[in-house]
């Protein structure tokens, strides 16, 4: 099969790396790709959000299958457009991807179908939003309704901080149109766990649980990022919890979307809070998480192409998905200053040495120079991923493996998996 993966980050590198292991994939392409993806797939210079350009290229080059990884093209209807062109595509159609593209929609869906989540209200009027914050007090959570690269959520510890977040979203347009509507919700407490699940519109197959570290600095301090590291499985996610989540959250979500005429095919990302009252949904995403995908796919023992095909064909219940025993950890190496201001274009050294020490180094923000040198080209640059018999060993192996890697202003957290 000739397969195209849409996207160009660490998640897409992990997906391409896994698909390249499938005997069914004879030609692999990635658009736009990056410096690391170029080692396992042919990169195509098309923006991930260029729906028409992507469909045209896929048609002209006779792709047998397209995997759409990022949130933006999913929300823009790239899967719909590919299907209309007769090309099988993995990922939800736009009317199902709305569970991520609109937080207001997803909260309403949970309320309607009694899926446990935080108490909330939705606002399009600034004064009403500010009045609600003052009435509720802090801590309180403010969310931009639309897509904001994983940065549109503020957990405010004071009323003033919450008010500032609302003004930045609604008045200053910090996230463009995504903040015209805001969701303000109670601040839940407890450990956070992520569960990604394959879905074919009716059936659901959860992957290994994982935990992601969103804050930029050690001790969960600093601004929210797209994720500074992740590990799987989560020790906090017991078999009893898994059974409860399947019954109260996962299957009801799939059935709710189907009942709304929005059958979901692809990957649903369940961001969960393990509260004293039981597990509750923090957020849905309509795709693989990043960096959670890197450790999770490192543990997958089944042909990923077979799973993608089953999701599209509606036969997910007929496939036995197997996982390796043990655990995996991904450390994100970022540009200094990320997620605010940072410089790019710096040479990266030590990649081969890190691989020799047992890491699979997934590229997130890199590019290849004309001379073949790998340069930094983004906020999150690399994701060094290791697997081992235990979580402690996987974490130790990841930190040992990154020692040879170096680029100017390189920044990483030293406590991934330990907080």
C-alpha positions as CSV (number, residue, x, y, z in Angstrom):
1,X,0.0,0.0,0.0
2,X,1.1,3.6,-0.7
3,X,0.4,5.5,2.5
4,X,0.5,9.2,3.3
5,X,0.7,10.6,6.8
6,X,-0.4,14.2,7.3
7,X,1.6,16.3,9.8
8,X,5.1,17.1,10.8
9,X,5.7,16.7,14.5
10,X,7.0,14.1,17.0
11,X,3.6,12.3,16.9
12,X,3.8,12.0,13.1
13,X,7.4,10.7,13.3
14,X,6.3,8.0,15.8
15,X,3.3,7.1,13.5
16,X,5.6,6.9,10.4
17,X,8.2,4.9,12.4
18,X,5.6,2.3,13.3
19,X,3.9,2.2,9.9
20,X,7.4,1.7,8.3
21,X,7.5,-1.6,10.2
22,X,4.4,-2.9,8.5
23,X,4.9,-5.3,5.6
24,X,1.7,-4.0,4.1
25,X,3.2,-0.5,3.7
26,X,5.3,-0.5,0.5
27,X,5.6,3.3,0.1
28,X,5.4,5.8,2.9
29,X,5.0,9.6,2.5
30,X,4.6,12.4,5.0
31,X,3.4,15.9,4.4
32,X,5.1,18.2,5.4
33,X,7.2,15.9,7.6
34,X,10.5,17.0,9.2
35,X,14.2,16.2,9.4
36,X,13.7,13.0,11.3
37,X,10.7,11.7,9.4
38,X,12.7,12.0,6.2
39,X,14.7,9.0,7.4
40,X,11.6,6.7,7.3
41,X,9.3,8.4,4.8
42,X,9.4,10.6,1.7
43,X,8.5,14.1,2.8
44,X,6.2,16.2,0.7
45,X,6.2,20.0,1.0
46,X,2.4,20.6,1.6
47,X,1.1,22.3,4.7
48,X,-1.0,20.0,6.9
49,X,-3.9,22.5,6.7
50,X,-3.9,22.7,2.9
51,X,-6.9,20.4,2.4
52,X,-7.3,20.9,-1.3
53,X,-3.6,20.6,-2.0
54,X,-3.3,17.4,0.1
55,X,-6.3,15.8,-1.6
56,X,-5.0,16.7,-5.0
57,X,-1.5,15.3,-4.3
58,X,-3.0,12.1,-2.9
59,X,-5.1,11.6,-6.0
60,X,-2.3,12.5,-8.4
61,X,0.1,10.1,-6.7
62,X,-2.4,7.3,-6.3
63,X,-2.3,7.0,-2.5
64,X,-4.1,3.9,-1.2
65,X,-4.6,5.3,2.3
66,X,-4.1,8.6,4.2
67,X,-3.6,9.0,7.9
68,X,-4.6,12.5,9.1
69,X,-2.8,13.1,12.4
70,X,-3.2,16.8,13.5
71,X,-6.3,18.5,14.9
72,X,-6.5,21.5,12.4
73,X,-6.9,19.5,9.2
74,X,-9.4,17.1,10.9
75,X,-11.5,20.1,12.0
76,X,-11.2,21.6,8.5
77,X,-12.7,18.4,7.0
78,X,-9.7,16.8,5.4
79,X,-11.0,13.3,6.0
80,X,-14.4,14.2,4.5
81,X,-12.5,15.6,1.4
82,X,-10.4,12.5,1.0
83,X,-13.4,10.2,1.3
84,X,-15.2,12.3,-1.3
85,X,-12.2,11.7,-3.6
86,X,-12.5,8.0,-3.0
87,X,-9.4,7.7,-0.8
88,X,-9.7,5.8,2.4
89,X,-8.6,8.0,5.3
90,X,-8.0,7.5,9.0
91,X,-9.4,10.1,11.3
92,X,-12.7,11.5,12.2
93,X,-14.8,13.5,9.8
94,X,-15.2,17.2,10.7
95,X,-18.6,16.7,12.3
96,X,-17.0,14.2,14.8
97,X,-13.7,16.1,15.2
98,X,-15.8,18.9,16.8
99,X,-15.4,17.1,20.1
100,X,-11.9,18.8,20.1
101,X,-12.6,21.7,17.9
102,X,-15.3,23.1,20.2
103,X,-15.0,22.6,24.0
104,X,-18.5,24.1,24.3
105,X,-19.8,21.3,22.1
106,X,-18.0,18.6,24.0
107,X,-19.2,19.9,27.4
108,X,-22.8,20.0,26.1
109,X,-22.5,16.4,24.8
110,X,-21.2,15.2,28.2
111,X,-24.1,17.0,30.0
112,X,-26.7,15.6,27.6
113,X,-25.5,12.0,27.9
114,X,-24.5,12.1,31.6
115,X,-20.8,11.6,31.0
116,X,-19.0,12.7,34.2
117,X,-17.1,16.0,33.9
118,X,-16.5,19.3,35.7
119,X,-19.4,21.7,36.3
120,X,-19.2,24.5,33.8
121,X,-20.8,27.4,32.0
122,X,-20.2,28.8,28.4
123,X,-19.9,32.5,27.6
124,X,-19.8,34.7,24.6
125,X,-20.3,37.9,26.6
126,X,-17.3,39.3,28.5
127,X,-19.2,41.0,31.4
128,X,-21.2,37.8,32.1
129,X,-18.0,35.7,32.1
130,X,-16.3,38.1,34.5
131,X,-19.4,38.2,36.8
132,X,-19.5,34.3,36.8
133,X,-15.8,34.2,37.8
134,X,-16.4,36.6,40.7
135,X,-19.4,34.6,41.8
136,X,-17.6,31.2,41.7
137,X,-14.3,32.3,43.1
138,X,-10.9,30.6,42.6
139,X,-9.3,28.2,41.8
140,X,-11.2,28.1,38.5
141,X,-10.5,26.9,34.9
142,X,-10.8,29.1,31.8
143,X,-10.8,27.4,28.4
144,X,-10.8,28.9,24.9
145,X,-13.6,27.1,23.0
146,X,-11.6,26.4,19.8
147,X,-8.2,24.9,18.9
148,X,-5.2,26.6,20.5
149,X,-2.3,24.3,20.1
150,X,-2.8,22.8,23.6
151,X,-2.3,26.2,25.2
152,X,-5.9,27.5,25.4
153,X,-6.5,26.4,29.0
154,X,-5.7,28.5,32.1
155,X,-6.0,26.9,35.6
156,X,-6.3,30.2,37.5
157,X,-5.4,30.2,41.2
158,X,-6.9,33.7,41.8
159,X,-10.0,35.6,40.5
160,X,-7.7,38.2,39.0
161,X,-5.8,35.6,37.1
162,X,-9.0,34.1,35.7
163,X,-10.3,37.6,34.7
164,X,-7.0,38.3,32.9
165,X,-7.3,35.0,31.0
166,X,-10.8,35.8,29.9
167,X,-9.8,39.2,28.7
168,X,-6.8,37.8,26.8
169,X,-9.0,35.3,25.0
170,X,-12.1,37.4,24.4
171,X,-10.8,40.9,24.0
172,X,-7.1,40.6,23.0
173,X,-7.8,37.6,20.8
174,X,-4.7,35.8,22.0
175,X,-6.0,32.6,20.3
176,X,-7.8,34.4,17.4
177,X,-11.4,33.3,16.9
178,X,-10.8,30.3,19.2
179,X,-11.4,32.5,22.2
180,X,-14.5,34.3,21.1
181,X,-16.4,31.7,23.2
182,X,-15.0,30.6,26.5
183,X,-15.8,27.7,28.8
184,X,-15.4,28.4,32.5
185,X,-15.4,25.4,34.8
186,X,-14.8,24.2,38.3
187,X,-11.3,23.2,39.1
188,X,-11.2,19.5,39.6
189,X,-8.4,17.9,41.8
190,X,-6.7,14.6,41.6
191,X,-4.2,12.8,39.4
192,X,-4.5,13.2,35.6
193,X,-4.4,10.2,33.3
194,X,-4.7,10.1,29.5
195,X,-6.3,7.1,27.7
196,X,-6.2,7.1,23.9
197,X,-8.6,4.7,22.2
198,X,-8.9,3.4,18.6
199,X,-12.5,3.7,17.4
200,X,-14.4,2.5,14.3
201,X,-17.7,4.4,14.9
202,X,-19.1,1.7,17.1
203,X,-16.4,-0.3,18.8
204,X,-13.6,1.1,21.0
205,X,-10.2,-0.3,21.8
206,X,-8.3,1.6,24.5
207,X,-4.5,1.8,24.3
208,X,-2.2,1.8,27.2
209,X,-2.9,4.6,29.7
210,X,-0.3,7.4,29.9
211,X,0.6,10.6,31.8
212,X,1.7,13.8,30.1
213,X,3.6,16.7,31.7
214,X,2.2,20.0,30.4
215,X,4.1,22.6,32.4
216,X,7.4,23.9,31.0
217,X,9.5,23.6,34.2
218,X,10.3,21.1,36.9
219,X,7.8,20.6,39.7
220,X,4.9,21.4,37.3
221,X,5.8,25.1,37.2
222,X,5.7,27.6,34.4
223,X,3.4,28.0,31.4
224,X,1.4,25.3,29.8
225,X,3.1,23.7,26.7
226,X,2.1,21.1,24.2
227,X,3.8,18.5,26.6
228,X,7.3,18.2,28.0
229,X,7.3,14.5,28.3
230,X,5.1,11.4,28.9
231,X,5.2,7.9,30.1
232,X,3.0,4.7,29.9
233,X,1.3,2.9,31.4
234,X,0.2,5.0,34.4
235,X,0.6,3.2,37.7
236,X,-2.5,5.2,38.9
237,X,-4.8,3.6,36.2
238,X,-5.8,0.3,37.8
239,X,-7.8,-2.5,36.1
240,X,-10.8,-1.5,38.2
241,X,-10.6,2.1,37.0
242,X,-10.2,1.0,33.4
243,X,-13.4,-1.0,33.7
244,X,-15.3,1.9,35.3
245,X,-14.0,4.3,32.6
246,X,-15.1,2.0,29.8
247,X,-18.6,1.7,31.3
248,X,-19.1,5.4,32.4
249,X,-17.0,7.4,29.9
250,X,-15.5,5.6,26.9
251,X,-18.4,3.6,25.4
252,X,-21.0,6.3,26.3
253,X,-19.0,8.8,24.4
254,X,-18.8,6.7,21.3
255,X,-22.6,5.9,21.6
256,X,-23.4,9.6,22.1
257,X,-21.5,10.7,19.0
258,X,-23.2,8.0,17.0
259,X,-26.6,9.0,18.4
260,X,-25.9,12.6,17.3
261,X,-25.2,11.5,13.7
262,X,-21.5,12.0,14.2
263,X,-20.0,8.5,14.2
264,X,-16.3,8.7,15.3
265,X,-13.6,6.8,13.4
266,X,-10.0,7.4,14.4
267,X,-8.4,8.0,17.8
268,X,-10.3,9.6,20.7
269,X,-8.1,11.1,23.4
270,X,-9.7,11.0,26.8
271,X,-8.0,13.4,29.2
272,X,-9.2,12.1,32.7
273,X,-9.1,13.5,36.2
274,X,-9.2,10.8,38.9
275,X,-11.2,12.8,41.5
276,X,-12.5,11.6,44.9
277,X,-15.9,11.2,43.2
278,X,-14.4,8.9,40.5
279,X,-12.9,9.5,37.0
280,X,-14.2,12.6,35.1
281,X,-13.4,13.9,31.6
282,X,-11.1,17.0,31.6
283,X,-11.1,17.1,27.8
284,X,-11.5,15.2,24.6
285,X,-9.1,15.3,21.6
286,X,-9.9,13.9,18.2
287,X,-6.5,12.4,17.5
288,X,-3.3,10.9,18.9
289,X,-1.8,13.0,21.7
290,X,1.7,14.4,21.5
291,X,4.0,13.4,23.2
292,X,1.9,10.5,24.5
293,X,2.0,8.8,21.1
294,X,5.7,8.3,21.2
295,X,5.9,6.0,24.3
296,X,2.5,4.3,23.5
297,X,3.4,3.3,20.0
298,X,6.8,2.1,21.3
299,X,4.8,-0.5,23.3
300,X,2.4,-1.6,20.5
301,X,3.0,-5.2,19.4
302,X,0.4,-5.2,16.6
303,X,0.7,-4.0,13.0
304,X,-0.5,-0.4,13.1
305,X,-1.7,-0.5,9.5
306,X,-4.0,-3.4,10.4
307,X,-5.5,-1.3,13.2
308,X,-6.0,1.8,10.9
309,X,-7.7,-0.3,8.3
310,X,-10.0,-2.0,10.8
311,X,-11.1,1.5,12.2
312,X,-11.9,2.7,8.7
313,X,-13.7,-0.6,7.7
314,X,-15.7,-0.8,11.0
315,X,-14.1,-4.1,12.0
316,X,-12.1,-3.1,15.1
317,X,-13.9,-5.7,17.2
318,X,-12.3,-8.4,15.0
319,X,-8.7,-7.5,15.7
320,X,-6.7,-8.5,18.7
321,X,-4.5,-5.6,19.7
322,X,-1.4,-6.7,21.7
323,X,0.9,-4.6,23.8
324,X,4.4,-5.3,25.1
325,X,4.9,-5.7,28.8
326,X,6.9,-3.1,30.7
327,X,6.8,0.7,30.3
328,X,8.0,3.5,28.1
329,X,9.1,7.1,28.7
330,X,9.5,10.0,26.3
331,X,11.6,13.1,27.2
332,X,11.0,16.3,25.2
333,X,14.0,18.4,24.4
334,X,12.8,21.9,23.7
335,X,14.2,25.2,22.6
336,X,15.1,27.5,25.5
337,X,12.2,30.0,26.0
338,X,9.5,27.6,24.7
339,X,6.5,28.0,24.8
340,X,6.9,31.8,24.6
341,X,9.8,33.1,22.6
342,X,12.7,31.0,21.2
343,X,15.3,30.9,18.4
344,X,15.6,28.2,15.8
345,X,18.2,27.0,13.2
346,X,20.8,25.6,15.6
347,X,22.7,22.4,14.7
348,X,21.9,19.3,16.7
349,X,24.6,16.8,17.7
350,X,24.6,13.5,19.5
351,X,21.6,11.9,17.8
352,X,23.3,8.7,16.7
353,X,25.0,8.3,20.1
354,X,21.6,8.6,21.8
355,X,20.2,5.9,19.6
356,X,23.2,3.7,20.4
357,X,22.3,4.1,24.1
358,X,18.9,2.6,23.5
359,X,16.6,5.6,22.7
360,X,14.4,6.0,19.7
361,X,14.7,9.8,19.0
362,X,11.6,11.2,17.4
363,X,11.9,14.5,15.7
364,X,9.3,17.2,16.5
365,X,10.7,20.5,15.4
366,X,13.7,19.8,13.1
367,X,14.7,20.4,9.5
368,X,17.5,19.1,7.3
369,X,19.9,21.7,5.9
370,X,21.2,21.5,2.3
371,X,24.3,19.9,3.5
372,X,22.3,17.2,5.4
373,X,22.8,18.6,8.9
374,X,19.9,18.4,11.3
375,X,18.8,21.8,12.7
376,X,16.3,22.9,15.3
377,X,13.1,24.2,13.7
378,X,10.5,24.6,16.5
379,X,9.7,24.8,20.2
380,X,9.6,21.1,20.9
381,X,12.6,19.8,19.0
382,X,13.1,16.1,19.9
383,X,11.4,13.3,21.9
384,X,13.8,10.7,23.2
385,X,11.9,7.6,23.9
386,X,12.9,4.4,25.7
387,X,11.2,1.2,26.8
388,X,12.1,-1.1,29.7
389,X,10.7,-3.8,32.0
390,X,9.7,-1.2,34.6
391,X,8.7,2.5,34.6
392,X,11.7,3.4,36.8
393,X,14.1,1.7,34.3
394,X,12.4,3.4,31.3
395,X,12.8,6.8,32.9
396,X,16.4,6.2,33.9
397,X,17.2,4.9,30.4
398,X,15.7,8.0,28.8
399,X,17.7,10.4,30.9
400,X,20.9,8.4,30.3
401,X,20.3,8.3,26.5
402,X,19.9,12.1,26.1
403,X,23.3,12.9,27.6
404,X,25.1,13.0,24.2
405,X,22.4,15.2,22.6
406,X,23.2,18.9,22.4
407,X,22.0,22.1,20.7
408,X,22.1,25.7,21.7
409,X,19.6,26.7,24.5
410,X,18.4,23.1,24.9
411,X,15.8,22.8,27.7
412,X,14.2,19.8,29.3
413,X,12.5,18.8,32.5
414,X,14.5,16.6,34.9
415,X,11.4,15.2,36.7
416,X,9.4,13.4,34.0
417,X,7.6,10.5,35.5
418,X,8.6,11.5,39.0
419,X,5.9,14.1,39.9
